[in-house]
Amino acid sequence: MIDLRSLTIRSFALALALGGPYAGAQSRQSAIKVTEEAVTYKTTAATLEAVKFGELSYSLDGETIALRKGSYSLQEEGSFGNASLDHTWPFDIQGGKARHALVSLAYTFGGGSSQCQGFLFVFELRYGHPVAIQQFMYDAQVKGSGAKFDPATGKLTVTGRSNDGSPHCCPKNVDVVTYAWTPKGFVQTGRRVVPAPR
């Protein structure tokens, strides 16, 4: 079970990493964090389209949550945590079957204050087991945050709060980062920092 009392501390750490009120000057790096550690699931499926992504467990910034029917919720005195499966895109179609799938999740947690995060997972099948091969994390505490993906072209656009040191309540800028699909996964092709929508 997640210790939600620790999430306030985690919120502070995330603010440092993703541009909350305690961050310093704007980072030259993208505010979208990408990791490539492969995670193999025990469940099996004949195709990616048959994988029940809404019933899997996911590691969200170090916390493991188990989705049931596409959602997760935990309430404790003074704190909470909620997650949901937003979208699944099968892509990289060969022989009528998807070789990869992109899964989008939203995660909100907090105690005295709340934190919203967005996550993307890239899956493939290996010997019948789904394997998460790439993960994206971004600060979704801003209007207009999220992911847009075109399975036909492999172009992915992720919008998240910038590392600009603006107050937690009042984001100043957003990072709009584009990626292209390659045989080795998504690679960044561009980044713009624009004023946050009001």
C-alpha positions as CSV (number, residue, x, y, z in Angstrom):
1,M,0.0,0.0,0.0
2,I,1.2,3.5,-0.8
3,D,2.1,5.6,2.2
4,L,0.3,8.8,1.2
5,R,1.7,10.7,4.1
6,S,5.0,10.7,2.3
7,L,3.5,12.3,-0.8
8,T,3.9,15.8,0.6
9,I,7.6,15.3,0.7
10,R,7.5,13.8,-2.8
11,S,5.6,16.9,-4.0
12,F,8.4,19.0,-2.7
13,A,11.0,16.9,-4.6
14,L,8.9,16.9,-7.7
15,A,8.6,20.7,-7.5
16,L,12.4,20.9,-7.6
17,A,12.6,18.5,-10.5
18,L,9.7,19.8,-12.6
19,G,9.6,23.5,-11.9
20,G,7.4,24.1,-8.9
21,P,7.8,27.1,-6.5
22,Y,11.1,25.9,-5.1
23,A,12.9,25.5,-8.4
24,G,15.7,27.8,-9.4
25,A,16.3,29.4,-12.7
26,Q,14.7,27.9,-15.8
27,S,16.5,24.7,-16.9
28,R,17.9,24.4,-20.4
29,Q,16.7,20.8,-20.4
30,S,13.2,19.7,-21.3
31,A,10.8,19.5,-18.4
32,I,9.6,16.1,-19.8
33,K,11.5,13.3,-18.1
34,V,12.2,10.2,-20.3
35,T,13.5,6.9,-19.0
36,E,14.2,3.7,-20.9
37,E,14.4,0.9,-18.3
38,A,12.5,-2.1,-19.6
39,V,9.8,-3.6,-17.3
40,T,8.4,-7.0,-18.1
41,Y,4.9,-8.0,-17.0
42,K,3.9,-11.5,-16.0
43,T,0.6,-11.4,-17.9
44,T,0.5,-12.8,-21.4
45,A,-1.3,-11.9,-24.6
46,A,-1.3,-13.0,-28.2
47,T,-1.2,-9.4,-29.4
48,L,-0.8,-5.9,-28.0
49,E,-4.4,-5.2,-28.8
50,A,-5.4,-8.0,-26.5
51,V,-3.4,-6.6,-23.5
52,K,-5.7,-5.2,-20.8
53,F,-3.7,-2.1,-20.0
54,G,-6.4,-0.9,-17.6
55,E,-5.7,-3.9,-15.3
56,L,-1.9,-3.5,-15.1
57,S,0.3,-2.1,-12.3
58,Y,2.4,1.0,-13.1
59,S,5.4,2.6,-11.4
60,L,4.5,6.3,-11.2
61,D,7.5,8.3,-10.0
62,G,8.6,5.6,-7.7
63,E,5.1,4.7,-6.5
64,T,3.5,1.4,-7.8
65,I,-0.3,1.7,-8.4
66,A,-2.6,-1.1,-9.6
67,L,-5.3,-0.1,-12.0
68,R,-8.7,-1.8,-11.9
69,K,-11.1,-1.1,-14.7
70,G,-8.8,1.7,-15.8
71,S,-8.7,3.6,-12.5
72,Y,-7.1,3.7,-9.1
73,S,-8.2,5.6,-5.9
74,L,-6.9,5.7,-2.4
75,Q,-8.1,8.0,0.4
76,E,-6.5,8.4,3.8
77,E,-6.8,11.0,6.5
78,G,-5.3,14.2,5.1
79,S,-4.1,12.7,1.9
80,F,-5.3,11.1,-1.4
81,G,-4.1,9.5,-4.6
82,N,-6.0,9.0,-7.9
83,A,-4.9,7.6,-11.2
84,S,-6.7,6.8,-14.5
85,L,-5.9,5.4,-17.9
86,D,-6.5,8.2,-20.4
87,H,-5.8,6.7,-23.8
88,T,-4.1,3.7,-25.6
89,W,-2.7,4.0,-29.1
90,P,-1.6,0.8,-30.9
91,F,0.9,1.7,-33.6
92,D,3.8,0.5,-35.7
93,I,1.4,-1.8,-37.6
94,Q,2.9,-4.8,-39.5
95,G,1.0,-7.7,-40.8
96,G,-2.2,-6.2,-39.4
97,K,-0.9,-6.2,-35.8
98,A,0.6,-3.5,-33.7
99,R,4.2,-4.0,-32.7
100,H,4.0,-1.2,-30.1
101,A,1.4,0.6,-28.0
102,L,1.5,4.0,-26.3
103,V,-0.4,4.3,-23.0
104,S,-1.3,7.6,-21.3
105,L,-2.1,7.9,-17.6
106,A,-3.0,10.7,-15.3
107,Y,-2.0,10.8,-11.6
108,T,-3.1,13.2,-8.9
109,F,-2.0,13.0,-5.3
110,G,-1.6,15.3,-2.4
111,G,-2.1,16.3,1.2
112,G,-2.1,20.0,2.1
113,S,-1.8,20.7,-1.6
114,S,-2.1,18.6,-4.7
115,Q,0.2,17.6,-7.5
116,C,-0.9,16.5,-11.0
117,Q,1.4,14.3,-13.2
118,G,1.1,12.8,-16.6
119,F,2.7,9.6,-17.7
120,L,3.3,7.8,-21.0
121,F,4.4,4.2,-21.4
122,V,5.6,2.6,-24.6
123,F,4.9,-1.2,-24.7
124,E,5.9,-4.1,-27.0
125,L,5.4,-7.8,-26.8
126,R,8.4,-10.1,-26.0
127,Y,7.6,-13.9,-26.0
128,G,4.0,-13.1,-25.3
129,H,4.6,-10.7,-22.4
130,P,4.0,-7.0,-22.5
131,V,7.2,-5.0,-21.8
132,A,7.3,-1.3,-21.0
133,I,10.4,-0.1,-22.8
134,Q,10.1,3.7,-22.5
135,Q,8.4,6.0,-20.0
136,F,7.6,9.8,-20.1
137,M,6.7,11.9,-17.0
138,Y,5.6,15.5,-17.0
139,D,4.1,18.0,-14.6
140,A,0.4,18.3,-15.6
141,Q,-0.4,21.1,-13.2
142,V,-1.1,23.5,-16.0
143,K,-3.9,24.1,-18.5
144,G,-3.3,22.5,-21.8
145,S,-1.0,19.8,-20.6
146,G,-1.1,16.3,-22.1
147,A,0.0,14.2,-25.1
148,K,-1.0,14.1,-28.7
149,F,0.1,11.2,-30.9
150,D,-0.4,10.4,-34.6
151,P,0.0,6.6,-35.0
152,A,0.3,7.0,-38.7
153,T,3.3,9.3,-38.7
154,G,4.8,8.3,-35.3
155,K,4.8,12.0,-34.2
156,L,4.3,12.5,-30.4
157,T,3.8,15.9,-28.8
158,V,4.0,16.3,-25.0
159,T,3.0,19.5,-23.2
160,G,4.0,20.0,-19.6
161,R,4.7,22.7,-17.1
162,S,8.2,24.3,-17.6
163,N,11.0,24.4,-15.1
164,D,10.7,28.1,-14.7
165,G,10.4,28.6,-10.9
166,S,6.9,30.0,-11.1
167,P,4.6,29.5,-8.0
168,H,2.8,26.2,-7.6
169,C,-0.5,27.9,-8.1
170,C,0.4,30.0,-11.1
171,P,2.4,28.3,-13.9
172,K,4.2,30.8,-16.2
173,N,5.3,28.6,-19.1
174,V,4.9,25.2,-20.7
175,D,7.3,23.0,-22.6
176,V,6.0,21.7,-25.9
177,V,8.2,18.8,-26.8
178,T,8.0,16.8,-30.0
179,Y,9.3,13.3,-30.6
180,A,9.6,11.0,-33.6
181,W,9.3,7.2,-33.5
182,T,12.4,5.2,-34.5
183,P,13.3,1.5,-34.3
184,K,15.0,2.4,-30.9
185,G,12.0,4.2,-29.5
186,F,10.9,7.9,-29.4
187,V,13.6,10.5,-29.9
188,Q,13.2,14.2,-29.3
189,T,13.0,16.3,-32.4
190,G,12.1,19.7,-31.0
191,R,11.2,21.8,-28.0
192,R,9.4,25.2,-27.5
193,V,8.8,27.1,-24.3
194,V,5.6,29.1,-24.6
195,P,3.4,31.1,-22.1
196,A,1.0,29.0,-20.2
197,P,-2.6,29.3,-21.3
198,R,-4.8,31.4,-19.0
